Amino acid sequence: MLNESAFVRACRGQEVPHTPVWFMRQAGRSLPEYRKIREGIGMLDSCRRPDLVTEITLQPVRRHDVDAAVLFSDIVVPIAAAGVDLDIVAGTGPVVAEPIRSAGDLDRLRPITAGDVDFVAESVRLLVGELGDTPLIGFAGAPFTLASYLIEGGPSRTYLKTKAMMYGEPQLWHTLLARLAEITQTFLRTQIDAGVSAIQLFDSWAGALSEADYREFVMPHSAEVLGGLADAGVPRIHFGVGTAVLLRAMGEAGADVVGVDWRTPLDRATEIVGPERALQGNLDPAVLFAPWEVVEREARRVLAEGRAAPGHVFNLGHGVLPQTDPEMLTRLVELVHLVSAR
Ligand code: CP3
């Protein structure tokens, strides 16, 4: 049934009745019902409660009629399960109490088993029961993006400490990324075994790297994650921000679908990525703050450029911004369905 959904079919480059659409960060602060249910409950605590995860994941599906749900969780959930002391601070993001900067620090990052993230499997099972014919997307952070938080200790603009380790201590770097790849693969496998219809690997900050450095220091580890899941048969989406020069390599890492931010038009992206892979994207999330006429014009342009790709999943070029008017998202879903109806 889910294999016949417009979302999964588009990921596989098969014909679809309409272009499927979902939004990164569709569950979250743009929704008043989310802000209400989260009152007084920490972000990580809410990720560990299957009842809350289920409700928050379903909220945008009910409201917007999107073609897929995305599991409510965070990329740092598996590294917290691996023993790293961290918190998600509102308005800042993940903050790591003791950053990982030396070989000795690696002891604080042990492998995980499915049992360490049983709350995620339970959430997925509950959601699959509730969602019926709407597919559920599972996700994880890619080794580079996770490493950047672990090494910097929090968000960064320059990735200075991350790159210092990458260039200065390549052996330590590769050991750390290999360990993160293993954790990430277990985390994704747990979600697949519990029933998600697709997975997305978020390498949000990989755009900080040149193509050569990406291929040498990062791609082998992301390829380990994606390649290790090839047998599962669910579409694998690979996404990052500012990745215009990396799109080809990110596809080659083992993706079925390459996520594209708003900087690269999708027809150009398909030339770079090649004809074997579908694309996801790529309306600028800031466009949703413009008058509706502009949103409509831009969405029509994205749909037209997306026709060059073998399959197109409509999305924003990055996550929904917290200040977004949810009504704009609902109208956008309606428009995408209407304009793309075959
Ligand atoms: O709807 C969805 O997309 C599912 C939920 C989701 C969250 N985080 C929930 C969340 C997903 C897919 C993520 C992934 C994630 N987390 C990424 C990759 C996606 C991207 O945006 O590039 C990254 C880099 C993180 C790390 C992280 N966690 C950041 C940068 C932040 C934002 C900090 C802030 O407050 O502005 C978080 C916190 C976070 N993750 C929130 C949500 C809903 C906000 C915290 C809250 O609601 O209290």
Boltz pocket constraint, residues with backbone or C-beta under 6 A from the ligand:
constraints:
  - pocket:
      binder: B
      contacts: [[A, 23], [A, 24], [A, 25], [A, 26], [A, 27], [A, 28], [A, 29], [A, 38], [A, 43], [A, 70], [A, 71], [A, 72], [A, 73], [A, 74], [A, 75], [A, 76], [A, 88], [A, 89], [A, 90], [A, 91], [A, 92], [A, 93], [A, 94], [A, 139], [A, 202], [A, 204], [A, 319]]
      max_distance: 6.0
